[in-house]
Amino acid sequence: MLSEQQYAANKRLLQVRIAVEHSFAHVAINWTYTAFSKGLCSGKSPVAATFQTAVLLTNCLKCLRGSQTSTRFICPPPLLEDYLK
């Protein structure tokens, strides 16, 4: 049985987890190649470099357009110029 504090902490962590999962989903939505198991295949393509590039480009889009995650955490994204420095 969870205490009241543990229950509150779990509820708060669940909300954060959902926001983070949305960020990963945005990478897959914007760069569908990263979402397909046949698109990124270890040993046949540079998986880490491709995914890192997709995350970088997604972050650039979020700097320009804002995001649900930045709204959720009340933390506006930086200017694109500042992010890319």
Secondary structure by P-SEA (a helix, b strand, c coil): cccaaaaaaaaaaaaaaaaaaaaaaaaaaacccccccccccccccaaaaaaaaaaaaaaaaaaacccaaaaaacccccccccccc
